[in-house]
Amino acid sequence: MILPGYVIEKTNKKTSETSLVNVDRALGFFWMMKDLNESNNKPIVTNSTLIPADEAQIFPSLNGCTTLSEEVVDLPNFLIRNNRSKDANAQCTLVTISYKDFGHKLLPSWTEPFKST
């Protein structure tokens, strides 16, 4: 399982000690290229199950973000204002953050299906 911080817990076969290892180091240098090939070039690093809430990272505070409707908001406050935990009728929220040009170019393919529903 990929843990917060982009690490995997590895167990030493000889000593049975566990340590946290960077995903790239644990899976090999070219694992991402193989993953892209197998996922039709969709770079999604994820787990097959949810990370328990007590182990998950807290969403970072990001202030002064601009929404698609040009509204300046603070995160995560903007995301939880109509959250289902506070409002049973709230709708799904999609958060897309990309720090790489490759991912930024793909954002429309991720956001358009949500905008059209």
C-alpha positions as CSV (number, residue, x, y, z in Angstrom):
1,M,0.0,0.0,0.0
2,I,1.3,3.5,-0.9
3,L,1.3,5.5,2.3
4,P,1.2,9.3,2.8
5,G,4.5,10.8,1.8
6,Y,4.8,8.6,-1.3
7,V,6.4,5.7,0.6
8,I,5.8,2.0,1.0
9,E,6.5,-0.1,4.1
10,K,9.0,-2.8,3.2
11,T,10.0,-5.7,5.4
12,N,13.6,-7.0,5.5
13,K,13.4,-10.8,4.8
14,K,16.4,-11.6,6.9
15,T,15.7,-9.4,10.0
16,S,11.9,-9.0,9.7
17,E,12.4,-5.3,10.5
18,T,10.2,-2.8,8.6
19,S,11.2,0.5,7.1
20,L,9.6,3.2,5.0
21,V,11.0,3.3,1.4
22,N,10.3,5.8,-1.4
23,V,7.8,4.3,-3.9
24,D,10.3,4.8,-6.8
25,R,13.0,3.0,-4.9
26,A,10.7,0.2,-3.8
27,L,9.1,-0.5,-7.2
28,G,12.0,0.3,-9.4
29,F,13.0,3.2,-11.6
30,F,10.7,2.4,-14.6
31,W,7.6,1.3,-12.6
32,M,5.8,4.6,-13.5
33,M,6.3,4.1,-17.2
34,K,4.9,0.5,-16.9
35,D,2.0,1.9,-14.9
36,L,1.3,4.6,-17.5
37,N,1.3,1.9,-20.3
38,E,-1.1,-0.3,-18.4
39,S,-3.5,2.6,-17.5
40,N,-3.8,4.2,-21.0
41,N,-1.4,7.1,-20.0
42,K,-3.5,8.1,-16.9
43,P,-0.9,8.8,-14.2
44,I,-2.9,7.8,-11.1
45,V,-0.9,6.7,-8.0
46,T,-3.4,5.2,-5.6
47,N,-4.3,2.4,-3.2
48,S,-6.9,-0.3,-3.9
49,T,-8.4,0.4,-0.4
50,L,-9.1,3.6,1.6
51,I,-6.4,4.7,4.1
52,P,-7.9,4.6,7.6
53,A,-8.8,8.1,8.8
54,D,-6.4,7.9,11.7
55,E,-3.5,7.2,9.3
56,A,-4.4,9.6,6.5
57,Q,-2.7,12.9,5.9
58,I,-4.7,16.1,6.7
59,F,-5.5,18.1,3.6
60,P,-3.1,21.1,3.6
61,S,-4.3,24.6,4.0
62,L,-4.0,26.5,0.7
63,N,-5.1,30.2,0.8
64,G,-6.0,32.4,-2.1
65,C,-6.9,29.7,-4.6
66,T,-9.0,30.6,-7.7
67,T,-11.9,28.4,-8.6
68,L,-13.1,27.6,-12.2
69,S,-15.7,30.4,-11.7
70,E,-12.8,32.9,-10.8
71,E,-13.8,33.0,-7.1
72,V,-10.9,33.3,-4.7
73,V,-11.2,30.8,-1.8
74,D,-9.2,29.2,1.0
75,L,-8.8,25.4,1.1
76,P,-9.9,23.2,2.7
77,N,-12.6,25.5,4.2
78,F,-14.2,26.1,0.8
79,L,-14.5,22.3,0.2
80,I,-16.1,21.4,3.5
81,R,-18.6,24.3,3.7
82,N,-21.3,22.1,2.1
83,N,-19.8,18.7,3.0
84,R,-22.2,15.8,3.6
85,S,-21.0,15.5,7.2
86,K,-22.5,19.0,7.7
87,D,-25.2,18.9,5.0
88,A,-26.9,15.7,3.8
89,N,-27.8,17.3,0.5
90,A,-24.3,18.4,-0.4
91,Q,-22.9,17.4,-3.8
92,C,-19.5,15.8,-4.6
93,T,-16.4,18.0,-4.6
94,L,-13.6,17.4,-7.0
95,V,-10.1,18.7,-6.1
96,T,-7.5,18.7,-8.8
97,I,-4.0,19.9,-8.1
98,S,-1.2,19.5,-10.5
99,Y,2.4,20.6,-10.1
100,K,3.6,19.1,-13.3
101,D,2.9,20.3,-16.9
102,F,1.9,16.7,-18.0
103,G,-0.8,16.5,-15.3
104,H,-2.0,20.1,-15.9
105,K,-2.6,19.3,-19.6
106,L,-4.8,16.3,-18.5
107,L,-6.9,18.3,-16.0
108,P,-9.7,19.1,-18.5
109,S,-10.2,15.4,-19.1
110,W,-10.6,14.9,-15.4
111,T,-12.8,17.9,-14.7
112,E,-15.1,18.0,-17.7
113,P,-17.1,14.9,-16.7
114,F,-17.8,16.4,-13.3
115,K,-18.8,19.8,-14.8
116,S,-21.3,18.2,-17.1
117,T,-23.2,16.2,-14.4
